[in-house]
């Protein structure tokens, strides 16, 4: 679709029956820290706390006007798009069916029902729910509303760019946009490049769900084998066909951010606006910070899109724990110290005036002890590296655990020493499974009793998925059968047997 044609689509998009023009807020704290003028587009202030109602209403309105005999609409979604479709259908007095995976939390099912839509739980994942929704659409004569890969949906999201230009008519150097399926990025890039081509559009994705980044590298759409689920609003395995055809030529750059950087951006948003955004809503600000620092940007005008605020309250614990690392204000270190009286005190003297944020200790043997320590940083990575050099100079063996996912998710909560000589042939695996009532018991039932479980750690992180760390005793001649068993579970899993956090503290 050409610039002129898409520009007309955005200018004629019908969104304000349900959406509001959201403010463009100046972020004083971030602007001061990064020596740039940083603005935040507040789509978290929509009635459903997300931008998704713009595209959903525009699409449903256009279909309803063209086909007034339409009996209703249907979509597959467990996220913000589901609420956008439900609200839009209610506004137009249309029947709406939302097909959601069976693992969808009750709070999201209730939100859809509150707008008068029918929620149908089907399938273990989004793909199964979507297939069922498409079949149901044919049987009942319903219009399927795609969450992103539709030009009317993209045009609805593009009204955000129209508002930004109207709210900030002066030059904007770059706009940072979160990318999942690409609908928001296509809408914003399609409009901006038609009216202000000099403004850069930077796509931002989680590092563990970078379908657009990988597609740009390959020069074609690719399907990710697995996607991270922390920023679930942008956790998409494959970017849309229509969205990719647009944004591959319009987006100036695409960058990825870590979970820790996203958590830090959630904290930054709160400190500057007192708003709590969902992880997907903080992705663009995380990208803005990373891009500005890596490119050495100064005195530029930068805009980030806060795309939503549908955050489960109990996830804030996880965000709080990880935000300090994301801001490079905390280091996690595994340090070996002598097992003798006074050695801990001596170690603390070397730490000096640095604040200890965490300290886990357990007897290892008669000669050495291993400490899992969190150290507060005032000067970022440079300070961490200098401290590690100091420890090594003082003959303390040290391993940096700051970027070790197993250490941050599990080991820091279960440091308890080594099991001794009674645990042989142990292998360690990390699992991820849909979090719903009975899911943990169901998982354990599948595991059965063939292999002895020698280590187990489960911690609820307040998200749609649970995480487990497990040790199994597996004889070498039985390992092939064990790997076949893991494949039969049909859930994401990772071999962590060689992980340094495990080797140092748990093996």
C-alpha positions as CSV (number, residue, x, y, z in Angstrom):
1,X,0.0,0.0,0.0
2,X,1.4,3.4,-1.0
3,X,2.1,6.3,1.4
4,X,-0.8,8.4,0.0
5,X,-3.3,5.7,0.2
6,X,-2.4,4.7,3.8
7,X,-2.3,8.4,4.8
8,X,-5.9,8.7,3.7
9,X,-6.8,5.6,5.6
10,X,-5.4,7.1,8.8
11,X,-7.0,10.5,8.3
12,X,-10.4,8.9,7.7
13,X,-10.0,6.3,10.5
14,X,-13.0,6.0,12.8
15,X,-11.6,5.6,16.4
16,X,-13.0,8.4,18.7
17,X,-16.3,6.7,19.3
18,X,-14.4,4.6,21.8
19,X,-10.9,6.0,22.0
20,X,-9.7,9.3,23.5
21,X,-6.8,11.5,22.4
22,X,-4.2,10.6,24.9
23,X,-1.6,13.1,26.3
24,X,2.0,13.4,25.2
25,X,3.7,13.8,28.6
26,X,7.2,15.3,29.0
27,X,9.4,13.0,31.2
28,X,11.6,15.3,33.3
29,X,13.6,12.6,35.1
30,X,14.6,10.6,32.0
31,X,15.2,13.8,30.0
32,X,17.6,15.1,32.6
33,X,19.4,11.8,33.0
34,X,20.0,11.3,29.3
35,X,20.3,14.9,28.3
36,X,17.5,14.6,25.7
37,X,13.9,15.8,25.5
38,X,11.9,12.6,26.1
39,X,8.1,12.5,25.7
40,X,5.8,9.6,26.5
41,X,2.6,8.9,24.5
42,X,0.1,7.7,27.1
43,X,-2.0,5.0,25.5
44,X,-2.2,3.4,28.9
45,X,-4.9,6.0,29.6
46,X,-7.4,4.5,27.2
47,X,-10.6,3.0,28.7
48,X,-9.2,-0.5,28.2
49,X,-5.7,0.7,29.3
50,X,-4.3,-0.1,25.8
51,X,-4.1,1.4,22.3
52,X,-5.7,-1.8,20.8
53,X,-9.3,-0.4,20.8
54,X,-8.3,2.1,18.0
55,X,-7.6,-0.5,15.4
56,X,-10.3,-2.9,16.6
57,X,-13.1,-0.2,16.4
58,X,-11.9,1.1,13.0
59,X,-12.0,-2.3,11.5
60,X,-15.3,-3.3,12.9
61,X,-16.9,0.0,12.0
62,X,-15.7,-0.3,8.4
63,X,-17.0,-3.9,8.1
64,X,-20.3,-3.0,9.7
65,X,-20.9,0.0,7.4
66,X,-20.1,-2.1,4.3
67,X,-22.1,-5.1,5.5
68,X,-25.0,-3.9,7.7
69,X,-26.4,-7.4,7.7
70,X,-23.4,-8.7,9.6
71,X,-24.5,-10.7,12.7
72,X,-21.3,-10.2,14.7
73,X,-17.5,-10.4,15.0
74,X,-15.1,-12.9,16.4
75,X,-11.4,-12.9,17.3
76,X,-8.8,-15.0,19.1
77,X,-6.9,-13.2,21.8
78,X,-6.1,-13.4,25.5
79,X,-4.8,-9.9,25.6
80,X,-5.7,-6.3,25.0
81,X,-7.1,-6.9,21.5
82,X,-9.8,-9.1,23.0
83,X,-11.0,-6.1,25.2
84,X,-10.8,-3.8,22.2
85,X,-13.0,-6.0,20.0
86,X,-15.4,-6.6,22.9
87,X,-15.9,-2.9,23.6
88,X,-16.1,-1.9,19.9
89,X,-18.8,-4.6,19.3
90,X,-20.7,-3.4,22.3
91,X,-20.6,0.2,21.0
92,X,-22.0,-0.9,17.6
93,X,-24.6,-3.3,19.1
94,X,-22.9,-6.3,17.5
95,X,-22.5,-9.8,18.8
96,X,-18.9,-10.6,19.8
97,X,-17.2,-13.9,20.5
98,X,-13.7,-13.9,21.9
99,X,-11.8,-17.3,21.7
100,X,-9.2,-17.5,24.4
101,X,-6.7,-20.3,25.3
102,X,-7.8,-22.4,28.3
103,X,-4.8,-21.0,30.2
104,X,-6.1,-17.4,30.1
105,X,-6.3,-15.9,33.6
106,X,-9.9,-15.3,35.0
107,X,-9.2,-11.6,35.3
108,X,-8.9,-11.3,31.5
109,X,-11.9,-13.5,30.8
110,X,-14.0,-11.4,33.2
111,X,-12.8,-8.2,31.5
112,X,-14.1,-9.4,28.1
113,X,-17.4,-10.5,29.6
114,X,-17.9,-7.1,31.2
115,X,-18.2,-5.6,27.7
116,X,-21.0,-8.0,26.8
117,X,-18.9,-10.4,24.7
118,X,-19.0,-14.2,24.9
119,X,-15.7,-15.7,26.0
120,X,-15.0,-19.2,24.6
121,X,-12.0,-21.0,26.2
122,X,-10.4,-23.4,23.7
123,X,-7.0,-24.8,23.1
124,X,-3.7,-24.8,24.9
125,X,-2.2,-21.9,23.0
126,X,-3.0,-18.9,20.7
127,X,-2.6,-20.9,17.5
128,X,-5.2,-23.5,18.5
129,X,-7.6,-20.7,19.7
130,X,-7.2,-18.9,16.4
131,X,-7.8,-22.0,14.3
132,X,-11.0,-22.6,16.2
133,X,-12.1,-19.0,15.9
134,X,-11.6,-19.1,12.1
135,X,-13.7,-22.3,11.9
136,X,-16.4,-20.7,14.1
137,X,-16.4,-17.6,12.0
138,X,-17.3,-19.6,8.9
139,X,-20.0,-21.6,10.6
140,X,-21.8,-18.7,12.2
141,X,-21.1,-16.0,9.5
142,X,-19.0,-13.8,11.8
143,X,-16.2,-11.4,10.7
144,X,-12.8,-12.4,12.0
145,X,-11.0,-9.3,13.4
146,X,-7.2,-9.8,13.1
147,X,-5.2,-8.3,16.0
148,X,-2.6,-6.7,13.7
149,X,-2.3,-7.9,10.1
150,X,-5.0,-5.8,8.6
151,X,-4.7,-2.4,7.0
152,X,-7.8,-0.9,8.7
153,X,-6.4,-2.1,12.1
154,X,-3.1,-0.5,11.2
155,X,-4.8,2.7,10.2
156,X,-6.6,2.8,13.5
157,X,-3.3,2.5,15.4
158,X,-1.9,5.2,13.0
159,X,-4.1,7.8,14.6
160,X,-1.6,7.8,17.5
161,X,1.0,9.3,15.1
162,X,-1.5,11.9,13.9
163,X,-2.0,13.0,17.5
164,X,1.7,13.1,18.2
165,X,2.3,15.4,15.2
166,X,-0.6,17.6,16.3
167,X,0.6,17.7,20.0
168,X,4.2,18.3,19.1
169,X,4.4,20.1,15.7
170,X,8.1,20.9,16.2
171,X,10.7,18.6,14.9
172,X,10.9,15.1,16.4
173,X,14.1,13.2,16.0
174,X,12.9,9.7,16.7
175,X,9.8,7.8,17.7
176,X,10.3,4.4,19.5
177,X,7.5,1.9,18.9
178,X,7.0,-1.6,20.5
179,X,6.8,-4.4,17.9
180,X,4.8,-7.6,18.3
181,X,2.8,-8.5,15.2
182,X,3.7,-5.1,13.8
183,X,0.3,-3.4,13.6
184,X,1.2,-0.4,15.8
185,X,4.6,0.0,14.1
186,X,3.0,-0.1,10.7
187,X,0.4,2.4,11.6
188,X,2.8,4.9,13.1
189,X,5.5,4.5,10.5
190,X,3.1,4.6,7.6
191,X,1.7,8.0,8.8
192,X,5.0,9.6,10.0
193,X,7.0,8.7,6.9
194,X,4.2,10.3,4.8
195,X,4.2,13.6,6.6
196,X,7.6,13.8,8.4
197,X,10.0,11.5,6.6
198,X,13.0,12.9,8.5
199,X,11.7,11.6,11.8
200,X,13.3,8.2,12.5
201,X,11.1,5.3,13.5
202,X,12.8,2.8,15.8
203,X,11.2,-0.6,16.4
204,X,11.8,-2.2,19.8
205,X,11.3,-5.8,20.7
206,X,12.1,-8.1,23.7
207,X,15.4,-10.0,23.0
208,X,13.5,-13.3,23.6
209,X,10.6,-12.4,21.2
210,X,12.4,-10.6,18.3
211,X,10.4,-11.8,15.3
212,X,10.8,-8.5,13.4
213,X,14.5,-8.3,14.2
214,X,15.1,-11.8,12.9
215,X,12.9,-11.1,9.8
216,X,15.0,-8.0,8.9
217,X,18.2,-10.1,9.3
218,X,16.8,-12.8,7.0
219,X,15.1,-10.5,4.6
220,X,11.9,-12.4,5.0
221,X,9.4,-13.4,7.7
222,X,10.6,-16.1,10.0
223,X,8.9,-18.1,12.7
224,X,10.5,-18.1,16.1
225,X,10.7,-21.5,17.8
226,X,9.9,-20.1,21.2
227,X,9.1,-16.6,22.5
228,X,9.6,-15.1,26.0
229,X,6.4,-14.4,27.8
230,X,7.4,-11.6,30.2
231,X,6.3,-8.9,27.8
232,X,3.3,-10.9,26.7
233,X,1.7,-8.1,24.7
234,X,4.4,-8.3,22.1
235,X,5.2,-12.0,22.4
236,X,4.6,-13.0,18.8
237,X,6.4,-15.8,16.9
238,X,6.0,-14.3,13.4
239,X,5.4,-10.8,12.3
240,X,2.4,-10.2,10.1
241,X,2.6,-10.5,6.3
242,X,1.0,-7.1,5.6
243,X,2.7,-5.4,8.5
244,X,6.1,-6.7,7.4
245,X,5.6,-5.6,3.9
246,X,5.1,-2.0,5.2
247,X,7.5,-1.6,8.0
248,X,10.5,-3.3,6.5
249,X,11.0,-0.2,4.2
250,X,9.8,2.4,6.7
251,X,11.4,1.6,10.0
252,X,14.9,3.1,10.3
253,X,16.2,0.6,12.9
254,X,15.1,-2.2,15.1
255,X,16.7,-3.0,18.5
256,X,16.1,-5.5,21.3
257,X,15.9,-5.1,25.0
258,X,16.2,-7.5,27.9
259,X,13.7,-8.3,30.7
260,X,15.8,-6.4,33.1
261,X,15.8,-3.3,30.9
262,X,12.1,-3.5,30.5
263,X,11.7,-3.7,34.3
264,X,13.9,-0.6,34.6
265,X,11.7,1.2,32.1
266,X,8.6,0.3,34.1
267,X,10.2,1.9,37.2
268,X,11.3,4.9,35.2
269,X,7.7,5.4,33.9
270,X,6.4,5.2,37.5
271,X,9.0,7.7,38.8
272,X,8.2,10.3,36.1
273,X,4.5,9.9,35.8
274,X,3.3,7.7,38.7
275,X,1.8,5.4,36.2
276,X,2.4,1.6,36.2
277,X,2.7,0.2,32.7
278,X,2.6,-3.4,31.6
279,X,5.9,-4.9,30.3
280,X,4.9,-4.5,26.7
281,X,4.0,-0.9,27.4
282,X,7.6,-0.2,28.7
283,X,9.4,-1.9,25.8
284,X,9.7,1.3,23.7
285,X,11.1,3.4,26.6
286,X,13.6,0.7,27.4
287,X,14.6,0.8,23.7
288,X,14.8,4.6,23.8
289,X,17.2,4.5,26.7
290,X,19.4,1.9,25.1
291,X,19.5,3.6,21.8
292,X,20.2,7.1,23.2
293,X,23.1,5.7,25.3
294,X,24.6,3.5,22.6
295,X,24.4,6.3,19.9
296,X,25.5,9.0,22.3
297,X,22.4,11.1,21.5
298,X,22.3,14.5,23.2
299,X,19.7,17.4,23.0
300,X,17.3,15.4,20.7
301,X,13.6,15.1,20.9
302,X,12.6,11.5,21.4
303,X,9.1,10.0,21.8
304,X,8.3,6.6,23.3
305,X,4.9,4.9,23.1
306,X,3.4,3.6,26.4
307,X,1.2,1.1,24.7
308,X,-0.7,-0.3,27.7
309,X,-1.1,-0.8,31.5
310,X,-2.8,-4.2,31.9
311,X,-0.5,-5.4,34.6
312,X,-1.3,-8.0,37.1
313,X,-0.5,-6.5,40.5
314,X,1.5,-9.6,41.7
315,X,3.9,-9.2,38.9
316,X,5.3,-6.0,40.4
317,X,7.4,-8.1,42.8
318,X,9.3,-9.6,39.9
319,X,9.6,-6.1,38.2
320,X,10.9,-4.6,41.4
321,X,13.5,-7.3,41.8
322,X,14.8,-7.0,38.3
323,X,14.6,-3.2,37.7
324,X,17.8,-2.5,39.7
325,X,19.8,-4.9,37.4
326,X,18.1,-3.3,34.4
327,X,19.3,0.1,35.6
328,X,22.8,-1.3,36.1
329,X,22.4,-0.5,39.8
330,X,22.9,-4.0,41.1
331,X,25.4,-6.8,40.4
332,X,24.9,-10.4,41.4
333,X,28.2,-12.2,42.1
334,X,29.2,-15.7,43.1
335,X,32.3,-15.4,45.3
336,X,34.4,-18.1,46.9
337,X,35.8,-17.3,50.3
338,X,37.9,-19.3,52.8
339,X,36.0,-21.4,55.3
340,X,37.4,-20.0,58.5
341,X,36.4,-17.5,61.2
342,X,36.6,-13.9,60.2
343,X,36.6,-14.6,56.4
344,X,33.1,-13.1,55.9
345,X,34.1,-9.9,57.8
346,X,37.2,-9.6,55.6
347,X,35.1,-10.0,52.5
348,X,32.8,-7.3,53.7
349,X,35.7,-5.0,54.3
350,X,36.6,-5.4,50.6
351,X,33.0,-4.5,49.7
352,X,33.5,-1.3,51.6
353,X,30.8,1.3,51.6
354,X,28.9,-0.5,48.8
355,X,25.4,-1.5,49.8
356,X,24.8,-5.3,50.0
357,X,21.4,-6.0,48.5
358,X,21.5,-9.8,48.9
359,X,23.7,-12.3,50.6
360,X,23.3,-16.0,50.5
361,X,25.8,-18.3,52.2
362,X,26.1,-22.0,52.8
363,X,28.9,-24.3,54.1
364,X,30.5,-26.1,51.1
365,X,33.4,-28.0,52.7
366,X,36.1,-27.6,55.3
367,X,38.2,-25.3,53.1
368,X,35.9,-23.1,51.1
369,X,32.5,-21.4,51.2
370,X,30.6,-19.9,48.3
371,X,28.6,-16.7,48.6
372,X,25.8,-15.4,46.4
373,X,25.9,-11.7,46.8
374,X,24.0,-8.7,45.5
375,X,26.0,-5.5,45.4
376,X,24.4,-2.1,44.8
377,X,26.1,0.0,42.1
378,X,26.4,3.7,41.8
379,X,28.3,3.9,38.5
380,X,26.9,1.1,36.4
381,X,28.8,-1.7,34.6
382,X,32.2,0.1,35.0
383,X,31.9,0.0,38.8
384,X,31.0,-3.7,38.6
385,X,33.9,-4.6,36.4
386,X,36.3,-2.6,38.7
387,X,34.9,-4.5,41.8
388,X,35.4,-7.9,40.1
389,X,39.0,-7.0,39.3
390,X,39.5,-6.0,42.9
391,X,38.2,-9.3,44.2
392,X,40.4,-11.2,41.8
393,X,43.4,-9.1,42.8
394,X,42.7,-10.1,46.4
395,X,42.6,-13.8,45.3
396,X,38.8,-14.2,45.6
397,X,37.5,-16.5,42.8
398,X,34.4,-14.7,41.4
399,X,31.8,-15.4,38.7
400,X,29.5,-12.6,37.4
401,X,25.9,-13.8,37.7
402,X,24.2,-10.5,36.7
403,X,23.1,-11.8,33.3
404,X,22.5,-15.4,34.3
405,X,18.8,-16.1,34.0
406,X,18.8,-19.3,36.2
407,X,20.7,-17.4,38.9
408,X,18.1,-14.5,38.8
409,X,15.0,-16.7,38.6
410,X,15.9,-19.6,40.8
411,X,19.3,-20.0,42.4
412,X,19.3,-16.8,44.4
413,X,16.2,-18.1,46.3
414,X,17.5,-21.6,46.9
415,X,21.2,-21.4,47.6
416,X,21.6,-24.2,50.1
417,X,24.9,-26.0,49.6
418,X,25.8,-29.2,47.8
419,X,23.9,-32.5,48.3
420,X,27.0,-34.5,49.0
421,X,28.0,-37.8,47.4
422,X,24.5,-39.4,47.6
423,X,23.2,-37.7,44.4
424,X,24.7,-39.2,41.3
425,X,24.1,-38.7,37.6
426,X,22.1,-35.5,38.2
427,X,20.9,-33.4,35.2
428,X,19.2,-30.0,35.6
429,X,16.4,-28.7,33.4
430,X,14.3,-25.6,33.4
431,X,10.6,-25.8,32.3
432,X,7.9,-23.3,31.4
433,X,4.2,-24.3,31.5
434,X,0.8,-22.5,31.3
435,X,-0.1,-21.2,34.8
436,X,-3.7,-22.3,35.7
437,X,-5.4,-24.2,38.6
438,X,-4.0,-27.7,38.7
439,X,-1.2,-27.1,36.2
440,X,1.6,-27.9,38.6
441,X,0.0,-31.1,39.7
442,X,-0.7,-32.1,36.1
443,X,3.0,-31.4,35.3
444,X,4.2,-33.6,38.1
445,X,1.8,-36.4,37.1
446,X,3.3,-36.4,33.6
447,X,6.8,-36.6,35.1
448,X,5.9,-39.8,36.9
449,X,8.3,-41.9,38.9
450,X,10.7,-43.4,36.4
451,X,13.5,-40.8,37.2
452,X,14.2,-39.6,40.7
453,X,13.7,-35.9,41.2
454,X,16.7,-34.7,43.1
455,X,16.1,-30.9,43.0
456,X,12.9,-28.9,42.6
457,X,12.2,-25.2,42.6
458,X,9.0,-23.5,41.6
459,X,8.2,-19.8,42.2
460,X,5.0,-18.1,41.0
461,X,5.9,-14.9,39.2
462,X,2.4,-13.6,38.8
463,X,2.2,-14.2,35.0
464,X,0.5,-16.5,32.6
465,X,3.3,-19.1,32.8
466,X,4.9,-21.0,35.6
467,X,8.6,-21.7,35.8
468,X,10.2,-24.8,37.3
469,X,13.8,-25.8,37.9
470,X,14.3,-29.6,38.3
471,X,17.1,-32.0,38.9
472,X,16.7,-35.6,37.8
473,X,18.9,-38.6,38.4
474,X,19.4,-40.2,35.0
475,X,21.9,-43.1,34.3
476,X,23.9,-42.6,31.1
477,X,22.4,-45.6,29.3
478,X,19.0,-44.2,30.0
479,X,19.6,-40.6,28.9
480,X,18.2,-41.1,25.3
481,X,14.9,-42.4,26.7
482,X,14.9,-39.4,29.1
483,X,15.3,-36.9,26.3
484,X,12.4,-38.6,24.4
485,X,10.3,-38.3,27.5
486,X,11.1,-34.5,27.7
487,X,10.0,-34.1,24.0
488,X,6.7,-35.9,24.8
489,X,5.9,-33.3,27.4
490,X,5.4,-30.7,24.6
491,X,6.5,-27.7,26.7
492,X,9.4,-25.4,26.5
493,X,12.5,-26.7,28.4
494,X,16.1,-26.0,28.6
495,X,19.1,-28.1,29.7
496,X,20.9,-26.2,32.5
497,X,23.2,-29.0,33.6
498,X,26.3,-27.0,32.6
499,X,25.0,-23.7,34.0
500,X,27.6,-22.1,36.3
501,X,25.0,-21.1,38.9
502,X,24.1,-24.8,39.2
503,X,27.7,-26.0,39.2
504,X,28.8,-23.6,41.9
505,X,25.9,-23.7,44.3
506,X,23.7,-26.8,43.8
507,X,25.6,-29.7,42.1
